[in-house]
Amino acid sequence: MRKELVALIVKTLQEIDGHQTREMPRDVGSETPLFGQEGILDSVGLVTLIVAVEQAIEDTFGVSVSLADEKAMSQQYSPYRTTATLAEYAQRIIQGEI
């Protein structure tokens, strides 16, 4: 499921690319930094991505998730660091681990 989630996030990033103030790299993958000093998204871009990924997860997996809540904000390491960390966080929510 993790690979599917990474692919879903990458696809979503490509779809929202036109709405970004920062330039999207051509080689977006699992280790692409999303947010922070080296991230490709500004705060508005991150919110846009989260909303779009939540909808894509619901459309694809039939599960409603919230990727921006207290649980996400209280993590020792932000789930928004890279595409892979967001996919891992989403997978844990889908599987009921969080």
C-alpha positions in Angstrom: 0.0 0.0 0.0 2.9 2.4 0.7 4.0 2.4 -3.0 0.4 3.1 -4.0 0.3 6.0 -1.6 3.6 7.5 -2.7 2.3 7.3 -6.4 -0.9 8.9 -5.3 0.9 11.8 -3.6 3.3 12.3 -6.5 0.4 12.4 -8.9 -1.4 14.9 -6.7 1.7 17.0 -6.5 1.9 17.1 -10.3 -1.8 18.0 -10.5 -1.4 21.0 -8.1 1.9 22.1 -9.7 0.3 25.1 -11.5 -0.9 26.6 -8.3 2.6 26.8 -6.6 4.8 29.8 -6.1 7.8 27.5 -5.8 9.1 25.6 -8.8 8.2 21.9 -8.8 11.2 19.6 -9.7 10.8 17.2 -12.6 11.9 14.2 -10.7 9.4 14.1 -7.8 9.6 10.8 -5.9 9.4 9.2 -2.5 12.3 11.3 -1.0 11.2 14.7 -2.4 11.1 17.2 0.5 7.6 18.6 0.8 7.7 21.2 3.5 10.4 23.0 5.4 13.6 24.7 4.5 14.2 22.5 1.5 10.6 21.7 0.8 9.0 22.3 -2.6 5.7 23.6 -1.0 4.9 26.8 0.8 2.3 26.7 3.5 -0.6 27.2 1.1 0.8 24.5 -1.2 1.0 22.1 1.7 -2.6 22.7 2.7 -3.7 22.3 -0.9 -1.7 19.0 -1.1 -3.2 17.7 2.1 -6.8 18.4 1.1 -6.2 16.9 -2.4 -4.5 13.8 -1.0 -7.3 13.2 1.6 -9.8 13.3 -1.3 -7.7 11.0 -3.5 -7.4 8.5 -0.6 -11.1 8.5 -0.2 -11.7 8.1 -3.9 -9.1 5.3 -4.2 -9.4 3.4 -1.0 -12.9 4.4 0.2 -11.6 5.6 3.5 -12.0 9.1 4.9 -8.8 10.4 6.5 -7.6 13.5 8.2 -3.9 14.2 7.5 -3.8 17.6 9.3 -5.0 17.2 12.8 -3.5 17.2 16.4 -2.0 13.7 15.8 0.0 15.0 12.8 1.1 18.1 14.6 2.2 16.2 17.8 4.5 13.8 16.0 8.1 14.0 17.0 9.0 14.2 13.3 6.6 15.9 10.9 4.8 13.6 8.5 5.1 16.4 5.9 8.9 16.1 5.6 8.9 14.0 2.4 6.5 12.2 0.1 7.5 8.9 1.7 6.8 10.2 5.3 3.4 11.5 4.3 2.6 8.2 2.6 3.7 6.3 5.7 1.6 8.5 7.9 -1.4 8.1 5.7 -0.9 4.3 5.6 -0.8 4.2 9.4 -4.1 6.1 9.6 -5.8 3.9 7.0 -4.7 0.8 8.8 -6.0 2.2 12.1 -2.6 2.4 13.8 -3.1 6.1 14.6 
